[in-house]
């Protein structure tokens, strides 16, 4: 379980960001050398645009929502990732969802 919180004391609105993640196994996907390793996670993120100017998460700044992901290493040095995000814009309240996947090969 991980969590993070940030606040911009100079901003009047959208001045807080926080993230909470609950993961199981190798949910960061760092172990690509052992076939059969896997991990999954669920995260809730609220990223105020006056704090999180450039997000490293799948959700962009100014969005809040749920993120579900899974990593699997089917063969040594081959890793697959799938992620689903369902979010809502903080300012305009528009909903959006995204399904994202990636396969990486390490040499």
N, C-alpha and C positions, 0 to 999 in steps of 0.2 A: 504494500500500500504506500502510495506517495501522495503528497499534496504540496501546493505552492500558492502563495498569496502576494500580491503587489498592489500598491496604492500610489496615486499621484496626488499629493496634497495641494498642488497648485491648480488643478483642474476643478471646474464646478460640476461637471457631469461626466458619466462614463469613465469614472476615475478609479475603478477597482477591477482587478483581474484575479481570478483564482482557478485552480485546477485540482481535481481529485481523481486518483486512479487506483483501481484495484486490479491486480494482475495475478496470474498463476503461471508457474513454470518459467521458461525463458521468454517472458513477454516483451523484452526489449529486442530480441532477435540477435544478440551478440555472439552466440555460440554457433557458428556455421561449420565447425569442424567435426561435429559429432552427428552422424545420421540418426534420425529418429527424435531429435530434440524438438520441442514445440513449446509454445506459450500463448496465452490469450489474456486479454484485458478488456475492461470497460472503464471509461473515463467520462466525467462531466467537466466541461470547461466553460467559463464565462470570461471573455476577453474584452474588457473595455478598451475602446479605440484610443483613449487618451493615456493609456498605460502601456498596452501591448502594441507598439507601433508596427513591429514586424514579427509575426508569430512563427515559431518553428513547429507548431502543431498543424494538423490538417485543417482545423478551423482557422479562419482569418481573424484579424483584430476587428472588434465590433460585432462579434457573433457569440452566442452561447448555444450549447447543445451537448448531445451525447456522442461518444465515439466508441466503436467496438472494433477490436482488431485481433489478429491471430498471426503468429509466425510459425513456420514449420521448416525443418531441414530434412527433406526426403533422402538426399544423398550427400555425402561429404562435399563441402564447399558449394553447395547449391541451396539457396534459401528462397522461400516463397512467403509473401506477405499479402494479406487481404484486410481491408479496413472499410467500415461503413460509418458514415457520419450523418447525423440528422441535427440540423441547427436552425436557429432563428436570429435574424438581424436585430440587434439591440435598438437601433434608431427607428427603422421602418417596419419592424415586426414581420418581415417577409420570411417564409420558411424555405429551407433548401435541404437537399440530401445529396450525398455523393458516395459512390462505391468505387474503391480504388484498390488496385492490386499491382504487385511487382514481383519479378523473379530475378534474383541476382546470382551470378556465378563468380566465385573467388578463385584467383590463380596465385 
